[in-house]
Every structure is written in C-alpha cells, then in structure tokens.
C-alpha cells in the first residue's frame, strides 16, 4: 500500500484495488479466521450509521479482533468541547486502527495526518466513502464478471451523495459510461463531470429515469439525504423525485443489477425486492468481506 490510511479511493492504485477485491473473495469463502487476535479497532462515528458501523464490527469480530468506540458524538467528549485532534491522539493509545465517520469534509484526511495508526474514512460529509466504493466494486465484479465497458446509471442525490462521487472516481479507471439521473437541484457537481471529460469518458445527464434505464448494467439508486439540506423546503421539493418500481424493470438488461448504499426511504419500492435484479441486500453483506480485506491489508496482515 502507498499509504497507511484509506481516506479516498484515490489513495489506492488499480492493482491495490484488485488485490482487495481478490482478498474479499477469499474472505467470502472463509469469513471466520483468527487474524486479528489481540488487535483493537476503534470505530469513531460522529454521525449515525447502521450498515457501515455494524459491517466493520462484524468484520473485526469474525477475524478475532476487538472493537471499541462510540456510535455518535453525543456519547463522546466532543460534547465537552474536545477537539478532533485531541480525540484522535487519545484514541491512538488504545487502538491499532481507527474507523471514522464525520460530518465535515476533509476531517478524515486531517485525522490520518495526525494519527499514529491507520485511519479508514467511513464517510466525511459529502466528500468520499471509499470502503463503500470497494464493496460496490466487489458487488459489480461479482454480478457482471468484469469492471470494464459497463454502463452505470446513477440516480437520485448526485450533488451531496458521497457514495456516487467515490464510485465515479473508481469506475473511471475503466472504460465506463455513465448516465446521471437527478433533478436540477441535485445534479452531479461540475468538477466530477470535468474529471470524466478529461479522461475521455462519456456521460449523459437527464432528469428522466425511463429514458436511460434500459441501457444500464448497474442502476445505482441513492436516497435524497435530508441531513444535507439547510432548507427543509428544498428537501421537500426533491425528496420523492425518483421511485423505482418493479414494473419499470421489464425491458432492462437481463444481467442488470440494482445497487443502493442504503438506507433506503422510498426511492426503491418494496415490490422490487423480490425481483432477481435487486441486489442491495447482498451488496450490504459484501461489505463485511470487503472490509475484512481492507483492514487486514492496511495492517499488513494480508
């Protein structure tokens, strides 16, 4: 690994990404191992989380390690005015690795620069979520058999959605074409579109999901995140912009899969759950194996 920490998907070379995906496949075959015996992983979640936190904890427990930490900032000394600097420097004394989610963009990079142990970014504001990206890549590779020459349709909150930003950066390493489906208020930020143009990759923007749904190898649904809006009225205007129903899937590609970083609110109707193209719950399970691979790689154990 070039860096001890994993803050952005760009911290990894393509070869390192593929190594982690190969390791994830190994852990899927044999998830219970004793690799982390005597090791402690600290999970510092300054924002609420279910899947990310629990899948990290499950990954550590299955490998024989121990977990310490907190599930929201109200249960930490942040409420007493402790700085992030002091929190990280203190936790360094207790853990071999830190997993951190924080609402402020750049917080994970800052933590990695002052920490004496590896830091994994579990989401920093609307910026990046690299471990979600790696489990997404593993899910895409498992279902499509390749990461090359795929059409990825990203739907919903493309402005604030850190999962789509990270996935775009990762998939741009291959000959990927993108369809961006969002209301005008939540379109993909210009810097990511410029990034694709500079690489010679194609993308198409629309507010009409039915216009592009049949082109997709992967439909990546996202929720409109209430917590990213300072104006409640703006959230109300766009919260139900797209809802995927089972009857919309009839003409889609046979091998197409629907991914979602979860939690969903109502952007995927429950009638989709029984369709063989729904893959979001299996995707969440893939997070355990992928995070096992990430942790053991960063600690130099694999």
C-alpha positions as CSV (number, residue, x, y, z in Angstrom):
1,X,0.0,0.0,0.0
2,X,1.3,3.5,-0.8
3,X,-0.4,5.0,2.3
4,X,-1.1,3.6,5.7
5,X,-4.6,5.1,5.8
6,X,-7.6,4.9,3.4
7,X,-9.2,8.3,3.1
8,X,-10.0,8.4,-0.6
9,X,-10.4,5.8,-3.3
10,X,-7.5,7.6,-5.0
11,X,-5.2,6.5,-2.2
12,X,-5.3,3.1,-3.9
13,X,-3.7,2.1,-7.2
14,X,-5.8,0.0,-9.5
15,X,-3.6,-3.0,-8.7
16,X,-4.2,-2.4,-4.9
17,X,-8.0,-2.2,-5.6
18,X,-7.9,-5.5,-7.4
19,X,-5.9,-7.1,-4.6
20,X,-8.5,-6.0,-2.1
21,X,-11.3,-7.4,-4.2
22,X,-9.4,-10.7,-4.6
23,X,-9.0,-10.8,-0.8
24,X,-12.7,-10.1,-0.3
25,X,-13.5,-13.1,-2.4
26,X,-11.2,-15.2,-0.2
27,X,-12.9,-13.9,3.0
28,X,-16.3,-14.7,1.5
29,X,-15.2,-18.3,1.2
30,X,-13.8,-18.3,4.7
31,X,-15.0,-15.4,6.8
32,X,-14.2,-16.8,10.2
33,X,-10.4,-16.5,10.8
34,X,-8.1,-15.6,13.7
35,X,-6.1,-13.0,12.0
36,X,-6.9,-10.1,14.4
37,X,-6.4,-11.8,17.7
38,X,-5.0,-9.2,20.2
39,X,-5.8,-6.3,17.8
40,X,-8.2,-3.4,18.7
41,X,-10.2,-1.4,16.1
42,X,-11.7,1.9,17.2
43,X,-15.0,2.9,15.5
44,X,-15.5,6.7,15.9
45,X,-18.9,7.6,14.4
46,X,-19.6,11.3,14.8
47,X,-22.6,10.7,12.6
48,X,-25.2,7.9,12.9
49,X,-24.6,4.7,10.9
50,X,-26.1,1.2,10.8
51,X,-24.6,-0.8,7.9
52,X,-21.1,0.8,7.8
53,X,-20.5,0.6,11.6
54,X,-22.0,-2.9,12.0
55,X,-20.3,-4.4,9.0
56,X,-16.9,-3.1,10.3
57,X,-17.7,-4.5,13.7
58,X,-18.8,-7.8,12.2
59,X,-15.7,-7.9,10.0
60,X,-13.4,-7.4,13.1
61,X,-15.3,-9.9,15.2
62,X,-15.2,-12.6,12.6
63,X,-11.4,-12.2,12.4
64,X,-11.0,-12.5,16.2
65,X,-10.3,-8.8,17.0
66,X,-11.9,-6.4,19.4
67,X,-13.9,-3.2,18.8
68,X,-14.1,-0.1,20.9
69,X,-15.6,3.3,20.1
70,X,-18.8,5.4,20.1
71,X,-21.9,5.5,17.8
72,X,-22.5,9.2,17.8
73,X,-20.7,12.3,19.1
74,X,-23.2,12.9,21.9
75,X,-21.7,9.9,23.7
76,X,-18.1,11.2,23.4
77,X,-16.1,14.0,24.9
78,X,-16.9,16.2,21.9
79,X,-19.9,17.3,23.9
80,X,-17.4,18.8,26.4
81,X,-15.6,20.7,23.7
82,X,-12.8,18.2,22.9
83,X,-11.2,18.8,19.5
84,X,-10.8,16.2,16.8
85,X,-7.1,16.5,17.2
86,X,-7.3,15.5,20.9
87,X,-9.8,12.7,20.2
88,X,-7.6,11.1,17.6
89,X,-4.4,11.5,19.6
90,X,-6.1,9.9,22.6
91,X,-7.6,7.0,20.8
92,X,-4.2,6.3,19.2
93,X,-3.2,5.0,22.7
94,X,-6.0,2.4,22.7
95,X,-6.3,1.1,19.1
96,X,-4.3,-0.5,16.3
97,X,-6.6,1.1,13.6
98,X,-9.3,3.8,13.6
99,X,-12.5,3.8,11.5
100,X,-14.1,7.2,11.5
101,X,-17.2,8.9,10.1
102,X,-17.5,12.6,10.4
103,X,-19.9,15.3,9.0
104,X,-17.1,17.7,7.9
105,X,-15.4,17.2,4.6
106,X,-11.7,16.8,5.0
107,X,-11.9,15.5,8.6
108,X,-10.7,12.1,7.7
109,X,-7.6,13.4,5.9
110,X,-6.8,15.6,8.8
111,X,-7.2,12.6,11.2
112,X,-4.9,10.5,9.1
113,X,-2.2,13.2,9.2
114,X,-2.1,13.3,13.0
115,X,-2.8,9.7,13.8
116,X,0.0,7.2,14.6
117,X,-2.2,4.3,13.5
118,X,-4.1,3.8,10.2
119,X,-7.3,5.7,9.7
120,X,-10.2,4.4,7.5
121,X,-12.6,7.0,6.2
122,X,-16.1,5.7,6.8
123,X,-17.6,8.9,5.2
124,X,-16.7,12.6,5.6
125,X,-19.6,14.9,4.8
126,X,-20.5,14.9,1.1
127,X,-16.9,14.1,0.1
128,X,-15.9,10.4,0.0
129,X,-16.8,6.9,1.3
130,X,-14.0,4.7,-0.1
131,X,-14.9,1.4,1.7
132,X,-18.5,1.7,0.4
133,X,-16.9,2.1,-3.1
134,X,-14.8,-1.0,-2.6
135,X,-17.8,-3.1,-1.6
136,X,-19.7,-1.6,-4.6
137,X,-16.8,-2.6,-6.9
138,X,-16.9,-6.1,-5.4
139,X,-20.6,-6.3,-6.0
140,X,-20.3,-5.1,-9.6
141,X,-17.5,-7.5,-10.3
142,X,-19.4,-10.5,-8.8
143,X,-22.6,-9.8,-10.7
144,X,-21.1,-8.6,-14.1
145,X,-17.9,-10.6,-14.2
146,X,-15.9,-7.5,-15.1
147,X,-15.4,-3.9,-14.3
148,X,-14.7,-2.8,-17.8
149,X,-17.0,-1.4,-20.5
150,X,-20.1,-1.1,-18.3
151,X,-22.9,1.4,-18.2
152,X,-23.5,2.8,-14.7
153,X,-26.8,4.6,-14.2
154,X,-26.6,6.8,-11.0
155,X,-30.0,8.0,-9.7
156,X,-31.1,10.5,-7.0
157,X,-28.8,12.7,-4.9
158,X,-25.8,13.1,-7.1
159,X,-24.8,16.5,-5.6
160,X,-24.3,15.5,-2.0
161,X,-24.0,11.7,-2.3
162,X,-20.5,10.8,-1.3
163,X,-21.1,7.2,-2.4
164,X,-21.7,8.2,-6.0
165,X,-18.7,10.5,-6.0
166,X,-16.4,7.8,-4.8
167,X,-17.8,5.2,-7.2
168,X,-17.5,7.6,-10.2
169,X,-13.8,8.1,-9.3
170,X,-13.2,4.4,-9.0
171,X,-15.1,3.3,-12.2
172,X,-13.4,6.0,-14.2
173,X,-10.3,3.7,-14.2
174,X,-12.1,1.5,-16.7
175,X,-14.0,2.3,-19.9
176,X,-17.2,3.1,-18.1
177,X,-20.1,5.1,-19.5
178,X,-22.3,7.0,-17.0
179,X,-25.9,8.1,-17.0
180,X,-26.7,10.7,-14.3
181,X,-30.3,10.9,-13.4
182,X,-31.2,13.7,-10.9
183,X,-33.4,16.8,-10.6
184,X,-31.7,20.0,-11.5
185,X,-31.1,20.8,-7.8
186,X,-29.1,17.6,-7.2
187,X,-27.2,17.1,-10.4
188,X,-23.6,15.7,-10.4
189,X,-21.2,18.6,-9.5
190,X,-19.2,20.1,-12.4
191,X,-15.8,19.0,-11.1
192,X,-16.7,15.3,-11.5
193,X,-18.1,15.9,-15.0
194,X,-14.9,17.8,-15.9
195,X,-12.9,14.9,-14.5
196,X,-14.7,12.4,-16.8
197,X,-14.3,14.7,-19.8
198,X,-10.5,15.0,-19.2
199,X,-10.3,11.2,-19.2
200,X,-12.3,10.9,-22.4
201,X,-15.2,9.1,-20.7
202,X,-18.8,9.6,-21.8
203,X,-21.7,10.7,-19.5
204,X,-25.2,11.7,-20.2
205,X,-27.4,13.9,-17.9
206,X,-31.2,13.6,-17.7
207,X,-34.0,14.1,-15.2
208,X,-35.9,11.2,-16.8
209,X,-35.0,7.7,-15.5
210,X,-37.2,5.9,-18.0
211,X,-35.1,7.5,-20.8
212,X,-31.9,5.6,-19.8
213,X,-32.9,2.7,-17.6
214,X,-32.8,0.1,-20.3
215,X,-29.1,1.0,-21.1
216,X,-27.9,0.2,-17.6
217,X,-25.7,-2.7,-16.5
218,X,-25.9,-1.3,-13.0
219,X,-28.6,1.0,-11.6
220,X,-27.2,2.8,-8.5
221,X,-30.1,4.2,-6.6
222,X,-29.5,6.8,-3.8
223,X,-31.8,8.5,-1.3
224,X,-32.2,12.2,-1.1
225,X,-30.4,13.0,2.2
226,X,-32.4,15.2,4.5
227,X,-29.3,15.9,6.6
228,X,-27.5,17.6,3.7
229,X,-30.2,20.3,3.3
230,X,-30.1,23.5,5.3
231,X,-33.6,24.5,4.0
232,X,-36.3,22.0,4.8
233,X,-38.4,23.3,1.9
234,X,-35.7,22.5,-0.6
235,X,-35.7,18.9,0.7
236,X,-39.4,18.6,0.4
237,X,-39.3,19.6,-3.2
238,X,-37.0,16.8,-4.3
239,X,-37.3,14.0,-1.7
240,X,-39.6,11.9,-3.9
241,X,-38.0,12.8,-7.3
242,X,-37.4,9.1,-8.2
243,X,-39.1,5.9,-7.1
244,X,-38.1,2.7,-8.8
245,X,-41.0,0.2,-9.2
246,X,-40.9,-3.4,-10.3
247,X,-43.0,-2.7,-13.4
248,X,-40.2,-0.4,-14.7
249,X,-37.7,-3.3,-15.0
250,X,-39.4,-5.3,-17.8
251,X,-37.2,-4.1,-20.6
252,X,-34.0,-3.7,-18.7
253,X,-30.9,-5.9,-19.5
254,X,-31.2,-9.5,-18.3
255,X,-28.0,-9.3,-16.2
256,X,-28.7,-5.8,-14.8
257,X,-28.4,-5.4,-11.0
258,X,-29.8,-2.7,-8.7
259,X,-27.5,-1.4,-6.1
260,X,-28.2,1.0,-3.2
261,X,-25.8,2.0,-0.4
262,X,-28.8,2.0,2.0
263,X,-30.7,3.1,4.0
264,X,-33.5,3.5,1.5
265,X,-36.5,5.6,2.3
266,X,-39.0,5.2,-0.6
267,X,-36.7,5.5,-3.7
268,X,-37.0,1.7,-4.3
269,X,-40.5,0.4,-3.8
270,X,-40.6,-2.9,-1.8
271,X,-42.2,-4.6,-4.8
272,X,-38.7,-4.6,-6.3
273,X,-37.2,-6.7,-3.5
274,X,-38.3,-10.0,-4.9
275,X,-37.0,-9.3,-8.4
276,X,-33.8,-11.1,-9.3
277,X,-32.3,-7.8,-10.4
278,X,-32.4,-6.4,-6.8
279,X,-29.0,-6.8,-5.2
280,X,-28.8,-4.2,-2.5
281,X,-29.1,-6.6,0.5
282,X,-26.5,-8.9,-0.9
283,X,-24.4,-5.8,-1.5
284,X,-24.6,-5.0,2.2
285,X,-23.3,-8.5,3.0
286,X,-20.4,-8.0,0.7
287,X,-19.4,-5.1,2.9
288,X,-18.3,-7.5,5.6
289,X,-15.9,-9.4,3.3
290,X,-14.6,-6.2,1.7
291,X,-13.9,-4.5,5.0
292,X,-12.1,-7.7,6.3
293,X,-9.9,-7.3,3.2
294,X,-9.3,-3.6,3.8
295,X,-8.5,-3.9,7.5
296,X,-6.0,-6.8,7.0
297,X,-4.4,-5.0,4.1
298,X,-3.9,-1.8,6.0
299,X,-2.4,-3.6,9.0
300,X,-0.1,-5.6,6.7
301,X,-1.6,-8.9,7.7
302,X,-2.5,-10.0,4.2
